[in-house]
Amino acid sequence: MQDSTQLSTPERPHHSLAAGLCLGAALLMAGGAQAWDGLVEKQVFEMDAYTTRGGETIADLAVGWEAYGTLNEARNNAILITHFFSGTSHAAGRYEEEGPAGYWDSIIGPGKPLDTDEYYIIASDTLVNLNAHAPNVTTTGPASLHPETGEPWGLDFPVVTIGDFVDVQKALLESQGIERLHAVMGASMGALQAYEWASTYPDRVERLIPVIGAGEADPWLLATLAAWAAPIRVDANWNGGDYYDGEPPLDGLREALKLVTLNANHWQWANETFDRSWADEQADPARDLDARYAIEQTLDDIAAARAEQADANHLLYLVRANQTFMAGHGESLEAGLAAIEAPTLMLYSEDDLVFAPQSVKRTAELIGADGTPVELIPLAGTRGHLDGVVAIDQAGDRLRAFLAE
Amino acid sequence: MQDSTQLSTPERPHHSLAAGLCLGAALLMAGGAQAWDGLVEKQVFEMDAYTTRGGETIADLAVGWEAYGTLNEARNNAILITHFFSGTSHAAGRYEEEGPAGYWDSIIGPGKPLDTDEYYIIASDTLVNLNAHAPNVTTTGPASLHPETGEPWGLDFPVVTIGDFVDVQKALLESQGIERLHAVMGASMGALQAYEWASTYPDRVERLIPVIGAGEADPWLLATLAAWAAPIRVDANWNGGDYYDGEPPLDGLREALKLVTLNANHWQWANETFDRSWADEQADPARDLDARYAIEQTLDDIAAARAEQADANHLLYLVRANQTFMAGHGESLEAGLAAIEAPTLMLYSEDDLVFAPQSVKRTAELIGADGTPVELIPLAGTRGHLDGVVAIDQAGDRLRAFLAE
């Protein structure tokens, strides 16, 4: 069921940038005061062609998006939510009554800190989204069909950056007539997109809310991301990225996703959630090299479920997009962060094993160096990096106030 | 050159346990007051047969060992050093004048905290040692030839535990007439062996010095170790462990070793040692999916060098030996640690990403619960877990005093 105030493109029309602007005008008329009921319809934004910041052309680009709340007549109440590495645009609400809620549903909705009675909250799937085969995800990447050959792009797909993610989002927003964002907020890789928005388009971003992310990929993150990519490249089925007419490298993909899950957590979580139980009480790990412990089984099961909807090449492209990130994509981090003018609220975890707290703090210092207001708030919890996703509600009051300032 | 006071078995004779005792008597005569000059000869201890704690028999077992200093007439000045996951018995000194020093050379030697003028310091390669193909390592494991078939054991080799490592060391020490240890000290997996010594043989251990290790493998460590094993199992060349007459799974082994290096370090190290430089200034990672950053190249190079001397199945067996560890290998950690009677000096890092500081602290509490003296000292540094190896010298004064108490 779709709320009548939701943005709707029933036949998924092909939106060029120009067509998008027309849709924006149509939205203006559809807008109303009715409350958002939490049911979400995934929609698709299309572009005839997109030219990457690296100068490569991607024809017939499409990304999924969804929105919560209503765009006001001035079109100045939009908040963009940018998603994390393994995430999608499903930040809040449900696709069906009994379905799973979006990852930040605790803070997005009627009366919640990101109040859908007040704001129009929009999120889109990134280019090269990990979950290329998920039913509610639309993305363009190596697994997409090349329009000229009708075959998957594979590694012929251009390397894309966080800047490209942002520029596609910008086209999406312009298609709805949105020229300025009340705020941009994202976690982890979403934080990178948020920094990039505020650095590249400072006159379009009124407030910046980066969560569990720093202004560049530091060396630790470069190495961590490389470790995530490694098992895929080891898998013979990966075949140099050319596997779309054969067996996909699922073993490697599962192990990559297992590492993502482990690194995004923290030993506090592992040790409070699990004990030394065996996965199978008949199979003693001290007797059988193939026997596992319960925590291994759980991580394997999570990874196997995620791998079914994911694409291995997309993971490699996401790794690279994160690795290449430096806010503003210019000569220096200092310049990229100095370009940010929006008042900034940063949330982070002292136990983050992906984005070093040290780098997050340096980011805050550099943003604030020229007088831009910056507030840096630690998140409590036992999940490390993931506290920025699963424990975001603790920052609800501050988020609500920051958005009203 | 070998110091004449060193233990020497020129023709690597076959030492049964009984023969070992005879050798011990011979040593007594060879002992002298001459200073140890830092040159080390790797030696080999052999057993006709060893029965694992799991009840399996390993015939023709051999492990390498080396020693620094002189065993006194009372044979009560021995300190056993137990090595870490990727380590060997090369704890101190050099095999040749210009060769690399052992990993704890900063604290072991004449006049150093572990003073070879006073103590007889001995270290042995573990069973299933990772570096099965290193010139100065002797070990028995899946890569060893099964005495009956003349073929490598492969996965027919029994799963062995830290307890087995200890029991082989016990046989080695008994072969030299050593019934009690002045101290046992080890880092990481070496700490596990040290706990096991003190728990299983409390009347043989006078002082316990576990460094960067806890009394059991906690769930976080179980999962971390599983992640190290994963790339090997993904590598098609692994072939279920049966690769000794074909291509070994070097890709998987390298990626496993890369993870070991990364996890044993800390973001402080990565971010103070590296920047965002490319590995090849002609190959821009934003243009080429195969291009790498300098930190990736360095980690890859380290892993490649280590993989040349390592065996993939040995790594899997080491993972399992660490996973199964609980001091005393009994019903409970509490009982295993209560069995420890030796005064204990524990060194650890608050930034350890392998052994959770929380688990180290709990270990100290449980050892001390019945009144056993325990001291827990944090190590400073930027290497996380590895500070227990590379920054051990900061604990030198305390180690010297503890050994004299």
Boltz contact constraints between the chains, C-beta under 6 A:
constraints:
  - contact:
      token1: [A, 159]
      token2: [B, 286]
      max_distance: 6.0
  - contact:
      token1: [A, 159]
      token2: [B, 289]
      max_distance: 6.0
  - contact:
      token1: [A, 218]
      token2: [B, 271]
      max_distance: 6.0
  - contact:
      token1: [A, 219]
      token2: [B, 270]
      max_distance: 6.0
  - contact:
      token1: [A, 219]
      token2: [B, 271]
      max_distance: 6.0
  - contact:
      token1: [A, 219]
      token2: [B, 274]
      max_distance: 6.0
  - contact:
      token1: [A, 219]
      token2: [B, 295]
      max_distance: 6.0
  - contact:
      token1: [A, 220]
      token2: [B, 267]
      max_distance: 6.0
  - contact:
      token1: [A, 220]
      token2: [B, 270]
      max_distance: 6.0
  - contact:
      token1: [A, 220]
      token2: [B, 271]
      max_distance: 6.0
  - contact:
      token1: [A, 222]
      token2: [B, 293]
      max_distance: 6.0
  - contact:
      token1: [A, 222]
      token2: [B, 295]
      max_distance: 6.0
  - contact:
      token1: [A, 223]
      token2: [B, 262]
      max_distance: 6.0
  - contact:
      token1: [A, 223]
      token2: [B, 270]
      max_distance: 6.0
  - contact:
      token1: [A, 223]
      token2: [B, 295]
      max_distance: 6.0
  - contact:
      token1: [A, 223]
      token2: [B, 299]
      max_distance: 6.0
  - contact:
      token1: [A, 226]
      token2: [B, 296]
      max_distance: 6.0
  - contact:
      token1: [A, 227]
      token2: [B, 259]
      max_distance: 6.0
  - contact:
      token1: [A, 227]
      token2: [B, 262]
      max_distance: 6.0
  - contact:
      token1: [A, 230]
      token2: [B, 255]
      max_distance: 6.0
  - contact:
      token1: [A, 231]
      token2: [B, 231]
      max_distance: 6.0
  - contact:
      token1: [A, 231]
      token2: [B, 234]
      max_distance: 6.0
  - contact:
      token1: [A, 234]
      token2: [B, 231]
      max_distance: 6.0
  - contact:
      token1: [A, 234]
      token2: [B, 234]
      max_distance: 6.0
  - contact:
      token1: [A, 234]
      token2: [B, 235]
      max_distance: 6.0
  - contact:
      token1: [A, 234]
      token2: [B, 251]
      max_distance: 6.0
  - contact:
      token1: [A, 234]
      token2: [B, 252]
      max_distance: 6.0
  - contact:
      token1: [A, 234]
      token2: [B, 255]
      max_distance: 6.0
  - contact:
      token1: [A, 235]
      token2: [B, 234]
      max_distance: 6.0
  - contact:
      token1: [A, 236]
      token2: [B, 236]
      max_distance: 6.0
  - contact:
      token1: [A, 251]
      token2: [B, 234]
      max_distance: 6.0
  - contact:
      token1: [A, 252]
      token2: [B, 234]
      max_distance: 6.0
  - contact:
      token1: [A, 255]
      token2: [B, 230]
      max_distance: 6.0
  - contact:
      token1: [A, 255]
      token2: [B, 234]
      max_distance: 6.0
  - contact:
      token1: [A, 259]
      token2: [B, 227]
      max_distance: 6.0
  - contact:
      token1: [A, 262]
      token2: [B, 223]
      max_distance: 6.0
  - contact:
      token1: [A, 262]
      token2: [B, 227]
      max_distance: 6.0
  - contact:
      token1: [A, 267]
      token2: [B, 220]
      max_distance: 6.0
  - contact:
      token1: [A, 267]
      token2: [B, 356]
      max_distance: 6.0
  - contact:
      token1: [A, 270]
      token2: [B, 219]
      max_distance: 6.0
  - contact:
      token1: [A, 270]
      token2: [B, 220]
      max_distance: 6.0
  - contact:
      token1: [A, 270]
      token2: [B, 223]
      max_distance: 6.0
  - contact:
      token1: [A, 271]
      token2: [B, 218]
      max_distance: 6.0
  - contact:
      token1: [A, 271]
      token2: [B, 219]
      max_distance: 6.0
  - contact:
      token1: [A, 271]
      token2: [B, 220]
      max_distance: 6.0
  - contact:
      token1: [A, 274]
      token2: [B, 219]
      max_distance: 6.0
  - contact:
      token1: [A, 285]
      token2: [B, 324]
      max_distance: 6.0
  - contact:
      token1: [A, 286]
      token2: [B, 159]
      max_distance: 6.0
  - contact:
      token1: [A, 286]
      token2: [B, 324]
      max_distance: 6.0
  - contact:
      token1: [A, 289]
      token2: [B, 159]
      max_distance: 6.0
  - contact:
      token1: [A, 289]
      token2: [B, 320]
      max_distance: 6.0
  - contact:
      token1: [A, 293]
      token2: [B, 222]
      max_distance: 6.0
  - contact:
      token1: [A, 295]
      token2: [B, 219]
      max_distance: 6.0
  - contact:
      token1: [A, 295]
      token2: [B, 222]
      max_distance: 6.0
  - contact:
      token1: [A, 295]
      token2: [B, 223]
      max_distance: 6.0
  - contact:
      token1: [A, 296]
      token2: [B, 226]
      max_distance: 6.0
  - contact:
      token1: [A, 299]
      token2: [B, 223]
      max_distance: 6.0
  - contact:
      token1: [A, 320]
      token2: [B, 289]
      max_distance: 6.0
  - contact:
      token1: [A, 324]
      token2: [B, 285]
      max_distance: 6.0
  - contact:
      token1: [A, 324]
      token2: [B, 286]
      max_distance: 6.0
  - contact:
      token1: [A, 356]
      token2: [B, 267]
      max_distance: 6.0
